[in-house]
Amino acid sequence: MRLKNKIAVISAGASGMGKAGATLFAKEGAIVNVLDINQTEGEKVVNIIKENGGEANFFQTDMTSLNAIKLTIDKITSMYGRIDILWNHVGVPGPYGIEDVVEEDFDFAIDLNLKSGFFTTKYALPAMKAAGGSIIYTASIGGLVASPFSPVYSAAKGAVINLVRSLAVRLGKDQIRVNAICPGTTETPMLKQFLTLSENDDFEENKRALLRNIPLGRTAHPIDIAHAALYLASDESSFVSGINLPVDGGYIAK
């Protein structure tokens, strides 16, 4: 029960790493608020948590809409009076390359990977400042080293990494810790989309190529990322702020 009675907010919590984190946080005692555009899958996650004795709520939220984000954060604040844990997990792969990138795809990637988390943090801060807490961003190893597929994705996640450093410095006085997780190749529903951004990409070939460069010889599972998030959310990391934690099987160590 490392998160007992903590109020947690997780964006993109309906599937993959976010789903694994939501169920793990609830198991550890948190009251979990799942934000996602996918109502069907989001409600399934909440039902799983409740069936296992946990407490959770689902809020259908378009994370590209600042108004929708603010309304959801306001609802959670009115329900509980505070937010202890904010995991800005929402993101999207791509677009591929640079030569054929159009402005709409560029803007969508920046909105979900960077802008959304920035403003979710802004709206949550009043509910976090009273008692401090933990803010987690999902960045990527693509923000630490060049993505072979998407310069836009690398740019957005690189910005997230520096945003985390800046917020850690700025919010330390409020006893709010800010950290990032940098996942490597992870077995989620989005993995195929990551590895087939171009019509010429072969999913299995790209996956094999990545595996050859992972010292542990496998992809991550969503629970691997969730455990990293649990550490950063819990009091076990009470003196950890401003870091970018790779969870990549040793990929960037090579």
C-alpha positions as MATLAB code, in Angstrom:
seq = 'MRLKNKIAVISAGASGMGKAGATLFAKEGAIVNVLDINQTEGEKVVNIIKENGGEANFFQTDMTSLNAIKLTIDKITSMYGRIDILWNHVGVPGPYGIEDVVEEDFDFAIDLNLKSGFFTTKYALPAMKAAGGSIIYTASIGGLVASPFSPVYSAAKGAVINLVRSLAVRLGKDQIRVNAICPGTTETPMLKQFLTLSENDDFEENKRALLRNIPLGRTAHPIDIAHAALYLASDESSFVSGINLPVDGGYIAK';
ca = [
       0.000    0.000    0.000;
       2.697    2.465   -1.010;
       0.124    4.935   -2.353;
      -2.539    4.533    0.328;
      -5.267    7.207    0.027;
      -3.285    9.165   -2.574;
      -5.351   10.901   -5.255;
      -3.833    9.957   -8.601;
      -4.574   11.263  -12.091;
      -3.358    9.334  -15.144;
      -3.899   10.575  -18.691;
      -4.160    7.952  -21.452;
      -4.953    5.414  -18.763;
      -7.249    3.203  -20.831;
      -4.647    0.946  -22.418;
      -1.020   -0.126  -22.475;
       1.315    1.449  -19.938;
      -1.363    3.782  -18.608;
      -3.718    0.879  -17.917;
      -0.953   -1.075  -16.194;
      -0.157    1.979  -14.093;
      -3.781    2.623  -13.174;
      -4.344   -0.927  -11.951;
      -0.994   -1.020  -10.119;
      -1.551    2.353   -8.432;
      -4.990    1.190   -7.279;
      -3.523   -2.054   -5.933;
      -1.089    0.075   -3.943;
      -3.958    2.025   -2.376;
      -4.388    5.074   -4.619;
      -7.721    6.503   -5.683;
      -7.161    6.508   -9.434;
      -8.708    8.927  -11.903;
      -8.332    7.671  -15.467;
      -8.422   10.220  -18.308;
      -8.791    9.002  -21.876;
     -10.678    9.674  -25.100;
     -11.714    6.002  -25.302;
     -14.714    5.674  -23.032;
     -15.254    1.929  -23.552;
     -11.711    0.937  -22.655;
     -11.444    3.527  -19.904;
     -14.535    2.232  -18.166;
     -13.178   -1.315  -18.459;
     -10.055   -0.271  -16.561;
     -12.124    1.346  -13.818;
     -14.316   -1.751  -13.556;
     -11.249   -3.981  -13.203;
      -9.983   -1.776  -10.387;
     -13.329   -1.805   -8.591;
     -13.725   -5.566   -8.981;
     -10.400   -5.935   -7.196;
     -11.473   -3.737   -4.313;
      -9.951   -0.468   -5.472;
     -11.423    2.967   -6.033;
     -11.337    4.655   -9.439;
     -13.164    7.043  -11.732;
     -13.161    7.482  -15.487;
     -13.316   10.840  -17.236;
     -13.677   10.856  -20.989;
     -11.305   13.638  -21.955;
      -9.960   14.882  -25.255;
      -6.372   15.565  -24.247;
      -5.889   17.905  -27.213;
      -8.576   20.241  -25.805;
      -7.381   22.589  -23.082;
     -10.970   23.308  -22.080;
     -11.731   19.587  -21.703;
      -8.584   19.045  -19.626;
      -9.404   21.944  -17.310;
     -12.983   20.772  -16.812;
     -11.791   17.284  -15.872;
      -9.140   18.540  -13.442;
     -11.714   20.869  -11.878;
     -14.104   17.926  -11.391;
     -11.439   15.833   -9.703;
     -10.423   18.739   -7.470;
     -14.031   19.363   -6.449;
     -14.437   15.677   -5.587;
     -11.284   15.237   -3.505;
      -9.920   18.685   -2.741;
      -6.403   17.755   -3.780;
      -4.255   15.833   -6.266;
      -1.225   13.948   -4.977;
       0.005   12.234   -8.143;
      -0.233   13.420  -11.737;
       1.056   11.126  -14.465;
       1.075   12.919  -17.815;
       1.234    9.794  -19.903;
      -0.655   10.752  -23.065;
       1.316   10.724  -26.307;
       1.295    9.720  -29.943;
       3.958    8.403  -32.355;
       5.052   10.088  -35.554;
       4.708   11.611  -37.992;
       7.313    9.829  -40.112;
      10.344   11.638  -41.531;
      10.376   15.309  -42.439;
      10.036   15.664  -46.202;
       6.355   14.735  -46.294;
       5.261   16.019  -42.882;
       2.248   18.319  -43.022;
       1.459   21.019  -40.478;
      -1.645   19.287  -39.136;
       0.277   16.118  -38.228;
       3.102   18.153  -36.708;
       0.672   20.154  -34.567;
      -1.212   17.038  -33.436;
       2.022   15.349  -32.317;
       3.198   18.434  -30.429;
      -0.239   18.907  -28.864;
      -0.431   15.387  -27.453;
       3.219   14.824  -26.596;
       4.052   18.229  -25.121;
       1.288   20.814  -24.896;
      -1.239   18.505  -23.238;
       1.035   17.595  -20.336;
       2.156   21.180  -19.844;
      -1.383   22.477  -19.434;
      -2.597   19.487  -17.421;
       0.177   20.317  -14.970;
      -0.814   23.977  -14.975;
      -4.437   23.168  -14.157;
      -3.512   20.603  -11.486;
      -0.998   22.766   -9.629;
      -3.481   24.578   -7.348;
      -4.700   21.171   -6.129;
      -1.128   19.948   -5.559;
       0.541   22.928   -3.927;
      -1.197   22.544   -0.582;
       0.405   19.202    0.241;
       3.091   18.695   -2.406;
       3.177   15.565   -4.502;
       4.629   13.875   -7.556;
       4.296   14.813  -11.218;
       5.447   12.230  -13.746;
       5.806   12.692  -17.480;
       6.140    9.901  -20.000;
       8.981   10.979  -22.252;
      10.847    8.411  -24.350;
      14.288    7.154  -25.217;
      13.418    8.937  -28.475;
      13.937   12.152  -26.530;
      17.355   11.034  -25.317;
      18.662    9.637  -28.597;
      17.445   10.168  -32.133;
      14.320    8.319  -33.162;
      14.985    6.431  -36.408;
      11.395    7.067  -37.467;
      10.178   10.492  -36.373;
      12.179   13.701  -35.842;
       8.944   15.358  -34.671;
       8.483   12.738  -31.951;
      12.101   13.108  -30.836;
      11.711   16.884  -30.748;
       8.553   16.695  -28.646;
       9.924   14.149  -26.190;
      13.222   16.023  -25.937;
      11.203   19.089  -24.998;
       9.341   17.073  -22.361;
      12.665   16.064  -20.814;
      13.821   19.658  -20.480;
      10.366   20.738  -19.307;
      10.672   18.213  -16.489;
      14.017   19.679  -15.430;
      12.621   23.202  -15.477;
       9.496   22.284  -13.496;
      11.530   20.345  -10.947;
      13.536   23.483  -10.232;
      10.516   25.768  -10.228;
       8.187   23.629   -8.114;
      10.671   22.329   -5.568;
       9.708   25.112   -3.171;
       6.187   23.663   -3.134;
       7.528   20.185   -2.321;
       6.356   18.955   -5.717;
       8.686   16.482   -7.387;
       8.752   16.317  -11.188;
      10.318   13.411  -13.058;
      10.139   11.674  -16.420;
      10.099    8.056  -17.474;
      11.784    7.279  -20.796;
      10.377    3.956  -22.019;
      12.098    1.926  -24.675;
      10.315   -0.419  -27.069;
       7.239   -1.592  -25.174;
       4.599   -4.179  -26.030;
       1.544   -1.941  -26.195;
      -1.278   -1.560  -28.711;
       0.636    1.431  -30.095;
       3.871   -0.463  -30.806;
       2.869   -1.436  -34.339;
       2.012    2.184  -35.076;
       5.452    3.268  -33.837;
       7.248    0.794  -36.055;
       5.170    1.257  -39.219;
       4.983    5.018  -39.555;
       5.969    4.762  -43.215;
       4.105    2.650  -45.761;
       7.448    0.999  -46.556;
       8.050   -0.111  -42.967;
       7.927   -3.792  -42.103;
       6.785   -4.203  -38.498;
       8.490   -7.522  -37.791;
      11.736   -6.448  -39.452;
      11.852   -3.170  -37.526;
      11.075   -4.972  -34.274;
      13.865   -7.501  -34.851;
      16.289   -4.668  -35.595;
      15.419   -2.945  -32.342;
      15.687   -6.161  -30.341;
      19.215   -6.681  -31.606;
      20.170   -3.428  -29.908;
      18.544   -4.146  -26.534;
      21.084   -5.782  -24.186;
      18.347   -7.557  -22.194;
      17.102   -9.065  -25.433;
      13.393   -8.302  -25.118;
      10.877   -5.521  -25.356;
       9.420   -3.988  -22.220;
       6.031   -5.000  -20.887;
       3.595   -2.294  -19.755;
       4.037   -3.384  -16.146;
       7.776   -2.608  -16.409;
       6.895    1.028  -17.065;
       4.170    0.993  -14.424;
       6.631   -0.142  -11.756;
       8.944    2.751  -12.639;
       6.000    5.137  -12.343;
       5.059    3.610   -8.979;
       8.535    4.316   -7.662;
       8.388    7.941   -8.802;
       4.844    8.343   -7.444;
       5.627    6.882   -4.029;
       7.410    8.327   -1.015;
      10.286    5.975   -1.790;
      11.461    8.636   -4.254;
      10.873   11.544   -1.867;
      14.286   13.076   -2.658;
      14.221   12.361   -6.394;
      13.294   15.223   -8.693;
      14.318   16.379  -12.151;
      15.461   12.984  -13.436;
      14.750   11.160  -16.679;
      14.570    7.446  -15.958;
      15.219    5.166  -18.949;
      13.282    1.890  -18.837;
      14.763    0.417  -21.977;
      16.635   -2.814  -21.236;
      19.957   -1.030  -21.650;
      19.268    0.332  -25.168;
      20.793    3.776  -24.706;
      23.757    2.393  -22.751;
      25.273    0.991  -25.964;
];
